[in-house]
Amino acid sequence: MKSQQSKYPAVLNVCAAAVLGLGAGAAFAGVSVTDAATPAAQGMAVAAQTDRIIVKYKDDTAPVAVKAGKVSATAAAASALQAAPLSSARKAVLDRAGQQFGFRMKESHRIATGARVIKLDRKVALADAAKVAAELAARDPDVEYAEPDRIMKPLLTPNDSMYSQQWDYFEATGGLNLPAAWDKSTGSGIRVAVIDTGYRPHADLSGQILAGYDFISDATIANDGGGRDSDASDPGDWTAAGECGAGEPASNSSWHGTHVAGTIAALTNNGSGVAGVAFGAKVVPVRVLGKCGGYTSDIANGIIWASGGTVSGVPNIAARAQVINMSLGGGGACDTTTQNAINGARARGTVVVVAAGNEAQNASNSSPANCAGVITVAATNRSGGRASYSNYGTIVDVAAPGGDSGAAILSTLNAGTKGPGADSYAGYMGTSMATPHVAGVVALMLAKNPALTPDEVEARLKASVRAFPASCSGCGAGIVNASAAVDAATGSGGGGTTGPTVSEAESNNTLATANSVTTSGTTVNGTMGSSSDTDYFVVQVPAGKTLSAVMTPNSSSDYDLYIYNNAGTRLALSENGTGAADSASSANTGSATAARYVRVVYYSGGTGATNGKYTLKLSW
């Protein structure tokens, strides 16, 4: 069976501009200037431990949504089965697996995927938790998967150097080109879920916050006197020295979710404070991060709930968020629990935007940046080049302003060092700050064209970027251009360009015999003639332009998409599953026109004139 990683390689790593705690949990895409000198290894030590594993049995199902007053016998039985504790036989196998490594384990609770959270009697290294999970899976053939419940940390970089102007919105060199976009869209009617530390009420967010939820299941991490509940407000995430692990310094509350929310939707044209990228949109706060970070299982519940899925014991969201912002991350591969939650969100039509991470390393080592189906965001500085801390690599889709030394991102905050204090503003820097810029632009796009699918949003966003004015290797297709992205959403520019429809001409099985496509917006009607077929198409991409390719197979087939340069070096790929569209892009950052070869390859499913059909749209 094909890997779910799609065009994103596998490896998780935290987004910590200048410091994010690397490791197995979620981390802010940024860090304070004073924290910036903290050795990354300390963050890794904390995030590299857990006291829980996630176990999914083959016959366990997700919660059944039941309308009030209409509980069928079938639904009632399904709900009762879903809530049932482990059988004595399974408990015995669980106990034996734990005993093999000297652990005592007990069931804690169920999550929205149908999986069970199993609590260990102490915190252990992630590697040891993985061994226990593997032992359980080996002993019990009914286990679908078992994996550590990793702790993620917020991805943020607070900066005490404030700026009176938001250069990241309007400056021609490093900005987002927002003023031109606001003439066409403000994000009205769009809901953006901020899966983060929660929020603080703030004058510049008045009326912008919708009802959210607190999914933190551990009372200590929650720091609000209890576990999960309907109050998504942020009580603070300050920590004492050593509280998150040996050698970890004390830290003040970050109010990270409040900073992210302000970038997305702060009140604008109200005569005070800062502006928001999509100030016509609303924010749904989903609290999953507290003291020392947050668990993967809680984050998965937050993703599922925010996108309109069902979480047992939690009222369904009133109206799903069309966009999810996750400025968090941890080290390692994209785990099954997170990927399944993202898959569900995408299936319900929600666009998932995530931070690339702040360790100045390949983003393939950061999760959820390396999960399939997300828009992964790198950070640029005021000069439009890669920020010093930003992760990079082939899995990065686009870049946006994240700030850097001497030029931070100004947004809403709270003055409390531990518990809440007065409203304030602060400059932070990190991929945590770049990500809400992109989530906000996606909201602007969806407000103009709510029918766009997550794949279409990604393709049009990438096709409408502008070239980097400074060095930004591995930063994706380009810097997000808000105005062009809104045009692309409605078909008036970028990936939305409408061109002719042509038919594939065989034989085109090599670079030398590739079909030439000369008009942006062209749709090719193609056919996979056999299971060994491969089709090439060549585009001469002008300097400064980005080629966007979207391949849609027939509903019963799985074909894959690749882009190469003239030398045959692969530049981009997308490998989604049966019936799912693949999208990939490649920017020409040179000074002359360059050839790009787009390849469609058979993986599984139908072939021939009737069952092997696909469409390929090429725009630049």
N, C-alpha and C positions, 0 to 999 in steps of 0.2 A: 504494500500500500504506500502511496506517495506521502512524503513528509508534509505536515501542515505548515511548514515554515514559509511556503510560497517563495516570493522573491527575497525574503529576509533570511539570511543565514541564522545559525543558532548560537547564541551566547548572550548572557545577561550582564549588564553592568550598570552601576549607578550613575545618575547624572549629577555630579557635584561640581559646580563651577568652582574652581579653586579649592574645593574640598568635598565633595559629597561623600557620605560614607559609602564606600563601595560595598559590595557584599551581597548577601542573599536577600535583602529586603528591599523596601521601597525607600528611596531617598530623595530629598529636595534637589531640584536642579539648581542649586546654588548654595552659597554659604557666606557667613558674615566675614568681613575683612579680618576681624580678630581671629576667627576660626580658620581662616584660610591657611594658616601655617601649621594646622594640625596634621600630623602624618596620616596619609590615606590609609595606612595599614591599621591604624586604630579603628577607623570606621569599618574596615573589613572584618576585624575581629568580632565586632558586635554583630554585624549583619550576617556573619558566617555561622551563627548559632540559631537554634530553634528548640522549642519544647513541644512541637506538635507535628504530626504528619497528616496528610490528606489521603483518604482511602475511598475509592469508588468501586462498589460491587456491581457486577453485571446486571443484577436484577433490581438495583436501587434506581428509582426514577426521580426526576425533578418534581417539585411541588405542583399540584394540580390547581389551576385557577378556577374558583367556583363563584358564580354570581350569587349575590345575597339572596337568601330565601329559596334558592334553587339548587339543592344538593342532591344529585342523583345517587342511586345506590352504588353505581360504578365509581363515581367520583369520590364518594365517601369511603369506599373500600380502598381506592388508590391512595387517598390522603392518610388513612389509617396505616397502610403498609409503609408509606413514605416516612411516617413518624415512628415506626416500630424500632425499638432498640436492637442491638446486635443479638442474634440467636446465641444460645449457649455453645453451640458447636463452633461458630465463628469466633466467639469470645475466647474459646479455648485455643484456637489456632493463633489468635492475636497474642494471647499470653505467652504461648510457646515461642513465637517469633521475638517477643521482647526479652524473654528470659535468655535467649541465645546470646544477647548482647548486654545482659544485666540491667534491663530497663523494666519498669512496671508501667503499663499503659491502660488507659480507660477511655471510653467514648465520651466526647465532650458535647458535640452538637452536629446538626446537619446543615449544609449550605444549599444554595439555590440550584446547583448543578445536580443534586442528588447525592453528592459525595458526603462522607462523614469525616469530621475532624477528630483525630485521636490524640489525646493528651499524654505526653510522657511525664515521668515523675521528676524530671530535671531538664535543664537546658543542655544540649549537646552540640557538638560540631555538626555542620550540615552534612558532611561526609558520613558521619555515624548515623544520622537520621535517615540518610539515603540507603544505608546498608540495612537498617531495620525495615524500611519500606520494601526493599528488594527481597528480603527474607520472607516477609509476609506474602508478597505476590508469588514467590516460589512455592510456598507451603499451601496456598489456597487458590485453586484454579478458577474460583468464582470472582477473584479480584480483577477488575478491568484495568485499574492502574493504582499505584500508590506512590506518593512522593512527599518530600519534606514540605511543611507549611512555612515557607520562607518569610522572613521579616523584611519588609520594604521600608525605605526612608524617604522623606520628602526631598525633592531635588531643588534646592534653593541657595542663593548666595546673597545674604543681606549686605548692604553697603552703606556706611554712614555718610557717604558723600552724596548730597542731594543736588538735584538740578531743577532750575526754575522752568525749564522748557522740556517738552517731550520730543527730543530729536528723532526718536525711533519712529515717530508717526509721519513726519513731513520732510526731513532733510533729504535732498536729492541723492546724496552719496550712500548713506547707510539706512535710510528710512523706508517706510512701508508704502508710501504714496497713498495715504489714507484720505486726505482732503478731497481728492478727485473721486474717490470711491463713495464718500458720504453724500455726494450729490446724487448718487444712484441707489444707495441702500444704507440703512442704519442697523439692519438685523432684526427689524420688527417682526414679532411673531415666532422667533426662534428661541429655543431653550437650550442652554449650554450647561451640562453637568460638570462641576468642578470636583473631581474625586481627589480629596486632599485632606487638610487638617480641620475642615469646617470653615466657619466664617465668624467674623465679629460684626455686629451692627455698626454702621458707619454712615455719617451724613452723606457722603458721596456715593453710597450704595443704597440710599433710601428708595424703596419701591422697586429695586432691581433684583431682590432675592426672593425666590419662590420657596415653598415648603420642601425641605430636604429630609435627610435621615442620617443617623449616626449608626454605622455598622460595626463599630469597634466592639468586639466580643469580650475582650480582656479588660477588667475593671482598672487594673494598674495602668495599662496603656491609655485607656480612655481618660483617666484623670478627672472625671466628672461625677464620681460617686457611684457609678454603675456601669452596666454593659450597654448593649445597643438599645437605642430608643429613638423617638421622633425628633429629638432636639439636636440639630446639626451645628449648633453654635460651638465655637472653639474656646475651651476654658484655659488654654495655654498648654504648651508642650515643653516647658522648662525642665531641666534635669540637674540633679546634683552630681558632683564628681563621682565617677565610678558607677553611677546608677544604670548605665547602659552597657557596662562591661568594664573590666579591669583596665585602668589607665585612661578611660574616657574622661575628658574634662567636663566641668559644669557648663551648661548653656542656658541662655535666656529663651523665652518663648519666641517662636519665629513668626507666628500669625501668617504663615505661608499661604494658606488658602485664601485669606483676605487680600493679599497682594495680587495673587493670580486673578481673583474675581474682579478686582478693580481694573486690571488691564483689559479684561474682556468687556466689561459692561458698566464702568463707572459713569455716573451721571455726567452729561455733557451739555454745554451751553447754559449752565446754571450759575455762572458767575464766580465759581470758586472750585478749588481742588484740581483734579486731573480729569482728562477725558478717557473714555473707553473706546476700544477698537470697534465694538458693535454695541453702541450705547442704546440701541433700540431693542436689543435682546434681553433676556432674563437669565439669571444664574440659578441653577439647582445645586445647592451645596450637599455633597455626599461625604460624610466624615469617615475616613478609614485610617488616618494617620494620627498618632498621639505621641506620648512619651516614647522615645527610642524607635519610632517608626510605626509600622503596621503589618499585619499578617496578610499573606497572599489570599487566604480564604475570605477574609473580610473585604479585600479589594475586589475579588471576583463577585461577591454578593453585591457590592456597590455598582459594578459595571452592569450586572444583569438587571438590577432594580431600576437604575437610571434610564436604561434603554427600553423599559417597558416589560421586562420579564418578571417572573414570580419568584419571590423569596418567602419561604415558609415562615409564618408568624409575623410578617410585615405587610401592611396594607400596600396594595399596588400603587405606583406613582400615578398621580392624577392625569398627567399627559407626559409621554416619554420625552426625554431630551433628544434632540436631533443631532447634537454634537456632544462628545465627551472629551474633556481635557484631563490628561494625566501627566502632571509635572512631578513624576516620582519614578523610582526605579531601583534596581538592585543588580548584582552581578550574577552571571550564569545564563544558561539557555532559557528560552521561553518555555515555562512549564505548561503542562497539559491543562491544569485548572484555569490559568489565565487565558490561554489560547481558546479554550472552550467558551469562556465568558465573552471574549471578544468576538468569536464566531457568532454567538447568539445575538450580540448587539448589532453586528453588521447585518445579520439576517432580518432584524427588525428595522433596518434602515438607518441606524445611527452611525455617524462618522466618528472614528476614534483617533484622536490626535495625541501623540506622546513625545516626551523629551528624549533626546538622543543620549544625554548624560554628560557629566562634567569632568571626566578624568583625562581629557586630552588623549584618548586612545580610540581604537576601533569600536564603533558602536555595536558591532556584532557581539560584544561582550556585555551588553546591557539589556536588561529586560524591564519593562515590556517593549523597549525600542526595537528588539529583534523579533517580536511576534509578527505573525502573518496578518495582513489586512489593515495595519495601522498606518497613519501618516507620521513618519519619524522626522523630528525637527532638530536641526543643528542651530547653534547660536552664532551671530555675527556681531562685530563691534561697530563703532561709529564710522569707521572707514569702509565698511562693507566687506571686510575680510573675516576669516574665521576667528572667533573669540579664542583667547589663549587656552581656556579650559575646555572648550567644546569637543565632544566626541565627533567622530567623522567616519566615513566609509561608504561602501556601496549600498548599505541598507538605509542610509539617510535619503529622504525624499526631497526635502526643501530646507531652506534656512530662513531665519528671521532675526530681527534685533534681539539680542540677549544682554547686551552691555558688556563692558570690560573695564579694566582699570582706568579710572578717570572719566567714565561715561556710563553710568548705571541706568536702570529702567525705573522710572518713578511711578509709584502706585500707592493705593490705599493701604494703611496699616493700623496698628494699635500701639500705644505708647507703653503699655504694661510690660515689665521685664519678666514677670511671672504670671500672675493673674491679669485679667483685663484692666486696661486703663483708659485714657482718653483717645479719641480719634487722632490719627496722625498720618503722615505720608513718609515714605522712605524710598531710597534708591537701592534696588537689589540687582544682582546680575547672575545669569545662569541660563542653562537651557530651559529651566523652569519658567523663566521670564519670556524666552522666545516662543515657547509652546502656546501660551494663551494669545499671542499675537496671531498665530495661525488659526487657532480655534475661533477667534473672533472674525477673521476673514472668511472662514468657512460659513459662519453664521450670516455674514453679508451675502455670500453666494446663495445660500439656501433660502434667504428671504426673497431673493429675486426669482429663484427657480426651485421650489420645494420638491419637485419631482426627481431631482438628481439622486442617483444611487451613490453609496459610498465610493465605489470604483470610479464613477463619473466625476465626482467631486475631486478625487485625487488626481485623475488624469487632467482635468481642466485647470486645476490649481498649478500643477507642474508645467503645463504647456504655456501658462501665462506669466511665468516668472521673468525677472530681468537678470541679465548677466552680472556676475560679481565684479565690482569695481576694484577689488583687491584680492589677494591670494586667498582662496578658500577651497583647497583640494579636499574632496570627499564630503562636500557640503550639500550634495544633492543637485537638483536641476537648476537652482538659482535662488535669488532672494525673492521672497513672495512679494508680488506687486498687487496691492489690494484693488486698485482701480481696474487693472487688466483682468484680475480674477473675477470680479463682478461682471465684466463684459463677457468673459468666457462662459460664465454660468448661464447666460441668456443666449449664447450662440453668436454674440457680436464680436468675438475676439478669441485669441488663444485656442484652447482645446475645444471651444464651442463652434469653431469655424465649420460651415457647411460647404462641402465641395461635391464633385461628381461621384457617381457610383460606377465602378468598373469591375470586370471579372478577372480573376487570376488566369494567367496563361502558362500552361505547362510547356516544356519542362523548365522548372525554376528551382531545381534541387541543389544548386551550388551558388556561391557568391558570384561567380562569373556569369551565371544565367539568371540572376535575379530580375524580377519584374521591376521596371522603373516607375515610380510614382512621383509626379511633378507638381501636383496641386495640393496645397494644404487643405485639410478637411476631407480628403478622398476616402471613400468607403470601398473596400475591396471585398467582393463576394468570392470566398475561397472554398476549396474542397480538399479534404484529406483522402487521397485516392486509395491508400492502403496503410497498414500499420507501420510500414517503413518509410512513409512519405514525409518529406520536409519541404517547406515552401519559403523562398527568400524574396524579399522586396527591398529595393534600394531607393533612398531619398538623399538628395543633395541639400544638406541643411545649411542655410546661410549663417554667416558669422554672427554670434550673439543670440541665435535662436535655439530653442529647445524642441527636439522631436518628441512628440507624445504618441504612443501606440496603444490602442485598446483593442484586444482580440476577444470576441465573444463566441464561444463554441455552441453547438446545438446542445439541448438540455440533457442529452444522455452521454455526452462525450467529454473527455478531458484532454485538451490540447494545451501546449505551453508556449510561452512567448520569450524571445531573446533579442537583444540588440548588440551588434558588433560594429567595430570600426573597419576601415579599409584594409587593415592588416589581419583581420579575423580575430581580434581580441574582443572577448565578451565584455560589454560595458554595463549591461543591465539585464535583468531577467524577472519573470513572474511565473509561478507554478501553482496556481490555485487549482481547486478540485473540480469534479464533474459538474458541468453546467455553469461554472462560475467564470466571469470575465477576468481576463488578465490585463494588467496595465503596466507599462514600463516607459521610461523616458531617458533621453540622453541630450545633454546640453553641448552645443558647440561653443566653447569658450575661446576659440582661436580667432584670428583676424581674417581668415579666408573660409570660403565654403568647404564643407567636409562631408564625405559620404558616410551614411549610416545604413547598415544592413539589418533589416527586421526579419526574423525567422519564426515561423510557426511550425511546431513539432508535434506529432502524434504521441500521446501517452496511453490512452485507453478509450474505449467506446466505439462509436460507429465509424465506418469508412464508406467511400463511394459517393456517387452523385446524389443519392437520397439521404443517407445517414451520416455522411462525412462533412456536412456544411459548417462553415463558420464565417464571421465577418471580421474585418480588420480595418479600423479607422486610424488614419495617419494625419497628424496635424503638427504644424510648427509655426 
